[in-house]
Amino acid sequence: MKTLSSTLLRFDRLLAPLLGAMATLGFAPISFWPAPVVALAALFALCSQRSWKRTALLGWLFGVAHFATGVYWVFISTHVYGGAPLWLGLALATVLFSFLALYPALVCGCATVLQSWRRASGWIVVPALWMLSELLRGWVYSGFPWLSLGYVALDMPAQRFAPVIGVHGLSFLFALSAYALYRSLGAQGAMRPLALGAALLPLTGTLMPSPLTWTADAAAPLRVAIVQGNVPQDQKWDQGRGKEILERYRAMTLAADADLVAWPEVVPNRPLDLLGDYFDKLDEETRAQGAALLAGVLIRGEDDDTIFNSILALGAAQGRYDKRHLVPFGEYFPIPAWLRPIMDVLGTPYSDFSADGPRREPVVVHGQRLGISICFEDVFGAEFARESRDARVLVNATNDAWFAHSSAPHQHLDIARFRALENGRWLVRATNTGISALIGPDGHVFARSRQYQTELMRGEVVPRSGLTPYARWRDTPLWFLGVAVVLAGLVLRVRKRANKTA
């Protein structure tokens, strides 16, 4: 056994990226949740006998492989559809993977510095470090919390924790499970079954209340329809197809027979002021039917250089929502003007969107307030919960055509399911090329579209009231826990060193 362990440690720099790729198997579309738990346990084992520099390197190699296999689709959006040269697409993807990998590197390095791998404190320090790294990853440089470990809880008992502790709280739980599995390898006597039992903590979700416990039906069902127009990304910005696209959406909208009709993100390929009276007529037609339409559009600001990615409410509902959390290097470029010609790979006629519009009144349909988000905004659980706090029904409009037939649309659907779970609300998800869905307050998908098909989905959603514990407190307790644990670990470490030198 010792010979095997020494052999594995000798090849730790090869094993770490293999484990990172293995961890990706826990996420959609494969969704095999034990994979990341086992992969993390093995990573912890590799780190337990190394210096902090070596463990940081192993964490970084793990992270590079994990993010390269999990979010490789950014290369599709920048090179295939964004028009970036091959070398630039590869360079941007490599920079992103390398940057995101710093977070698992930070976890492994800090756990070694705090001497947490083999001490009793590791049972809380290591999972707290992992959770804190995810919270930081969702905040630094506007955030990119994709592939948070807690998302693997979907469709298993652990998902019942989501309305209470959210996705990052579940990340703590799964990291604790991985740490327990790692500790069971070297445990002796009664400690081994205890550690193995702790590794099964995600299964204790069966003891939690149903996700439907926290909120309640508040009104009669709303008939909803989702218009999936299926416009491939390589055709979307073709001005010659503009009229065809708009007529397709108009015909499907008028055939919807629903209280609420939802379009995906940015249907017209030109700003609203260049579309003539198209939306004025559609407003009248939907109003005559008693239907409310949520249309994804581009709206030019008072300054001609300002463009908003918006949802415009027409017909039986009036109002507007402007996207506030933009995608860096996708919807805006936080770089000096002289670098713009090199880095602007949007592939659209509009180089920067704006998020500086005024706060607007919420959109209300048949007396029910909607919680609207656009695309990337549903990735940020705490922001999403804050903005949707008083909503009765959630609506997300997105366009995952940027990522073709990759894993991104499947991962994004799981993210939307988690937002419904965390907030105890129905969520209407309208996408351009799929996957559109009607998601229940328990995260169950009641209806979903096929990808790359033109579909008009119909169904019913029930407005709900009340707040889940997560919607009330969001990530605040998790931040306090993570920071407190790390500070306590540092204090203990300093005291031990002081005692040794005394």
PEZICOR-V663065 format. One line per field, one symbol per residue. ss: DSSP state (~ for helix, > for strand, _ for the rest). psi: psi as a letter, one per 40 degrees, with the letter a starting at -180 (. if undefined). burial: + if it has 24 or more other C-alpha atoms within 12 Angstrom, else -. Layout:
ss->???
psi->???
burial->???
This chain:
ss->_~~~~~~~~~_~~~~~~~~~~~~~~~_______~~~~~~~~~~~~~~____~~~~~~~~~~~~~~~~~~~___~~~~~~~~____~~~~~~~~~~~~~~~~~~~~~~~~~~~~________~~~~~~~~~~~~~~~~__~~~______~~~~~___~~~~~~~~~~~~~~~~~~~~~~~~~~~~~~___~~~~~~~~~~_~~~~~~~___~~~__>>____>>>>>>>____~~~~__~~~~~~~~~~~~~~~~_____>>>>________~~~___~~~~~~~~~~~~__>>>>>>>>>______>>>>>>>>>___>>>>_____>___>____~~~~~~~____________________>>__>>>>>>>~~~~~_~~~~~~~_____>>>>>>_~~~~____~~~~~~~~~~~~~~~~___>>>>>_____>>>_____>>>>______>>>>>>>__>>___~~~~~__~~~~~~~~~~~~~~~~~~~~~~~~~~_
psi->ddddddddddfdedddddddddddeeiiedfgddddddddddddddeefiidddddddddddddddddedfdeddddddddeeiidddddddddddddddeddddddddddddefedeiddddddddddddddddddedhfeigfifhdeeeeifiddeeededeidddddddddddddddddddeiibeddddddddeeddeeddeiiideddiiheiiihhihhhgeghideedehdeeddddddddddddeedgidhhhiahgdieiideeebedddddddddddefihhhhhihhhadhdehhhhihhhibeiiaihhhdgihhedeihfiideedddegfdeiehdhiiffiihiiihhhfehhihhihbddedgdddddddedeidiihhhigeedebfaedddddddddddddddefiihhhhideihiihhieeehhdiiiiifihihhiaiihiiiihidddddbeddddddddddddddddddddddddde.
burial->--------+--++-++++++++++++++--+-++++++++++++++++++-+-+++++++++++++++++++++++++++++++----+--+++-+++++++++++++++++++++++--++++++++++++++++++---++++++++++++++++++++++++++++++++++++++++++++---------++-++++++-+----++++++-+----++++++++++++--++----+--++-+++-+++-+++++++++++++++++------+--++--++--+++++++++++------+++++++++++++++++++++++++++---------++++++-++++++------+++++-++++++++++++++++++++++++++++++++++++++++++++++++++++++++++++++++++++++++++++++-+++-++-++++++++++++++++++++++++++-+++-++--+-------------
